[in-house]
Amino acid sequence: MTLNFQGYIELPAHANPGGFDHAAVHSGLARVYVAHTSNDGLDVIDGASDRYLHSIPGLTGVAGALVAEDENLLFTSNRGENTVGIMSTDQAGEMAKVPVGVRPNGLAYSPAHHLLLAANVGDPKQPGSFTVTVVDTQKHIRLADVPVAGRTRWTVYDAQAGVFYVNIADPAQIVVIEASNPARVVRTLPVPAVGPHGLDLDSEHQRLFCACDGKQLVCLDEHTGAVLNTLELGGGPDVIFFNPALRRLYVAIGDPGLIEVYDTQAMRRVETIQTEMGAHTLAFDAARNKVYAFLPDTHRAAVYLDEA
C-alpha cells in the first residue's frame, strides 16, 4: 500500500445539485480549501487535525481555489459570476473580486510578477469566449484576455521557466504563455490523446503530466513537447497532483471513482484506490504527504497518508 486511509471529514450537505470542484492547500497554515460548488462557497479544513472548520460564502458557482503560500493569498475562480476572488488567507479583510472571462475554472499564479491566470471554460454559443484572463493581483485589475483555440481545462505555472501552461480540450494541446509578456500565446505543445484535462509539472525533470479524457496519461518534455511516456488510465481523469518528494502522481477518476497512483520514475501504476462515484477532485498537502479525495454523494472528504 502507498496511500493509507486515515478517515473521513464530514463537510456541509449540498444546498443545491452538484458537489465539489478544485481544491488547494496552505501547508504552512495546515489549511485545505475546497470549492463546494453546490453551496457557492469554499469549505475550509484544518489539515493538522483533519476536521472541518468553516466555509467562506458568496462565491457563485465557485470552481476552484489556489493558494500563494509565501504571500498568504487565496484565490478563487467563481464560474457562476465570471470573477476571480483574491483575499488574505488570514481572512482579515474582505475578498476582492475581479471580472474575468466566461466561466473561469483553472488558476495559476506567478509570484514574481504578481499575476494570476484564469483559464476560462467559455461558452460554445459565444464566439471568442475561449480565453485566458491575466489579472494583476496587487492592483486588482484585469490586464489581458488571451484568445485560445478551444475550451480550457487546467493550468500550472513554472517559476523556473517563467511560463504558464494551459490545457486545451480540443484541439488537444497545451498552450504556453510567458509571465513577462502575458498578452499572447508564444507556442503550443500538441497532445497525442483526446481531451487534455488534468495537468501538473515535474519542474526538476522539466516534464509535464497531462491526464486526458481518452483515458491516457501523457508525459511531455515541457520545452520541446516531445512525448516521453504514455500510459493507460482506469477511466476519464480530472484532477492530478505530483508529489516531488516521493516521485508519485495522484490521478482522480470520477467514474467509477478512483485514485490511481503512479511511480513517475518507473512510469508505472503502483496502486488503485476505490473512492466514490463522481469523486473527481483531490487536494494534496506536500508537507504532510496527505491526499484528500472529495466525495460528492456523502459530502465528505476521505483522507489518505502516503507513507512511501
Secondary structure, 3 states (H helix, E strand, C coil): CCEEEEEEEECCCCCCCCCCCCEEEECCCCEEEEEEHHHCEEEEEECCCCEEEEEECCCCCEEEEEEEHHHCEEEEEECCCCEEEEEECCCCCCCEEEECCCCEEEEEEECCCCEEEEEECCCCCCCCCCEEEEEECCCCEEEEEEECCCCEEEEEEECCCCEEEEEECCCCEEEEEECCECCCCCEEEECCCCCEEEEEEECCCCEEEEEECCCEEEEEECCCCCEEEEEECCCCEEEEEEECCCCEEEEEECCCCEEEEEECCCCEEEEEEECCCCCCCEEEECCCCEEEEEECCCCEEEEEEECC
